Amino acid sequence: MLRTLHNIASYLIVALGCVHLLFTFHNYDSFDMDAVWFFGAGMAIVFAGFLNIVVLRASVVDLLALSLCLLADLFLLIGFAGALAMMRQPQVFIGLLLSAVATAGILRLLFRRA
């Protein structure tokens, strides 16, 4: 069950990151420093999702690869938790939920490996 949720969450993290990227052009009139940071945050979300997808599809059992994926998921989880402190918008709650599921999924893989 958790593997299925992790798989779904991974693809939804990529989708959330893509929506974040698209909103860069909606939220900013010019591609200034703030827009670049916003765009970069979207790229980080997309790549965290990609990393989870690769770990799941390749059935990775390498401790370093799983640990790096866990680190990416924890960064995402902490980032969304920090964003929640500043803004209570639906996309932040969704990101927090998806990153929590991905983190739990990677922890499951790490503990199953041990």
C-alpha positions as CSV (number, residue, x, y, z in Angstrom):
1,M,0.0,0.0,0.0
2,L,2.7,2.5,1.0
3,R,4.7,1.6,-2.2
4,T,1.7,2.5,-4.3
5,L,1.1,5.7,-2.4
6,H,4.8,6.5,-2.8
7,N,4.7,5.9,-6.5
8,I,1.6,8.1,-6.9
9,A,3.1,10.8,-4.7
10,S,6.4,10.8,-6.7
11,Y,4.5,11.6,-10.0
12,L,2.4,14.2,-8.3
13,I,5.5,15.8,-6.9
14,V,6.8,16.2,-10.5
15,A,3.4,17.6,-11.5
16,L,3.4,20.0,-8.6
17,G,6.9,21.2,-9.6
18,C,5.8,21.7,-13.2
19,V,2.9,23.8,-12.0
20,H,5.3,25.8,-9.8
21,L,7.5,26.4,-12.9
22,L,4.5,27.6,-14.9
23,F,3.4,30.0,-12.2
24,T,6.8,31.7,-12.5
25,F,5.5,33.3,-15.7
26,H,2.2,34.2,-14.1
27,N,3.5,35.7,-10.9
28,Y,6.4,37.7,-12.3
29,D,6.4,40.3,-15.0
30,S,10.1,40.1,-15.7
31,F,12.6,37.3,-15.2
32,D,14.4,39.1,-12.3
33,M,16.2,37.6,-9.3
34,D,13.0,36.7,-7.4
35,A,11.6,35.0,-10.5
36,V,14.8,33.0,-10.9
37,W,14.6,31.8,-7.3
38,F,11.0,30.9,-7.7
39,F,11.8,29.0,-10.9
40,G,14.7,27.2,-9.2
41,A,12.5,26.1,-6.4
42,G,10.2,24.5,-9.0
43,M,13.1,22.8,-10.6
44,A,14.1,21.4,-7.1
45,I,10.6,20.0,-6.6
46,V,10.7,18.4,-10.1
47,F,14.1,16.8,-9.5
48,A,13.1,15.5,-6.1
49,G,10.1,13.8,-7.8
50,F,12.4,12.4,-10.5
51,L,14.8,11.0,-7.9
52,N,11.9,9.2,-6.2
53,I,10.6,7.8,-9.5
54,V,14.1,6.4,-10.4
55,V,14.5,4.8,-7.0
56,L,11.1,3.1,-7.3
57,R,11.3,2.0,-10.9
58,A,14.9,0.7,-10.7
59,S,14.2,-1.1,-7.4
60,V,17.3,0.6,-5.9
61,V,18.8,-1.1,-2.9
62,D,22.0,0.8,-2.7
63,L,22.3,2.5,0.7
64,L,23.8,5.7,-0.6
65,A,21.2,6.2,-3.3
66,L,18.4,5.6,-0.9
67,S,20.0,7.9,1.6
68,L,20.4,10.7,-1.0
69,C,16.7,10.3,-2.0
70,L,15.7,10.5,1.7
71,L,17.8,13.6,2.1
72,A,16.1,15.2,-1.0
73,D,12.7,14.2,0.5
74,L,13.5,15.6,3.9
75,F,14.7,18.9,2.3
76,L,11.4,19.1,0.4
77,L,9.4,18.3,3.6
78,I,11.3,20.9,5.6
79,G,10.8,23.4,2.8
80,F,7.1,22.9,2.6
81,A,6.8,23.0,6.4
82,G,8.7,26.3,6.4
83,A,6.4,27.6,3.6
84,L,3.4,26.6,5.6
85,A,4.5,28.9,8.4
86,M,4.5,31.8,6.0
87,M,1.5,31.0,3.8
88,R,-1.5,28.7,4.3
89,Q,-2.3,28.0,0.6
90,P,-3.6,24.7,-0.8
91,Q,-0.4,24.0,-2.8
92,V,1.7,24.1,0.3
93,F,-0.5,21.6,2.1
94,I,-0.4,19.4,-0.9
95,G,3.3,19.6,-1.2
96,L,3.7,18.9,2.5
97,L,1.5,15.8,2.2
98,L,3.2,14.5,-0.9
99,S,6.7,15.0,0.5
100,A,5.7,13.3,3.8
101,V,4.4,10.3,1.8
102,A,7.6,10.2,-0.3
103,T,9.7,10.4,2.9
104,A,7.8,7.6,4.5
105,G,8.2,5.5,1.4
106,I,11.9,5.9,1.3
107,L,12.2,5.2,5.0
108,R,10.3,2.0,4.4
109,L,12.8,1.0,1.7
110,L,15.7,1.8,3.9
111,F,14.4,-0.2,6.8
112,R,13.4,-3.1,4.6
113,R,17.0,-3.1,3.3
114,A,18.4,-3.4,6.8
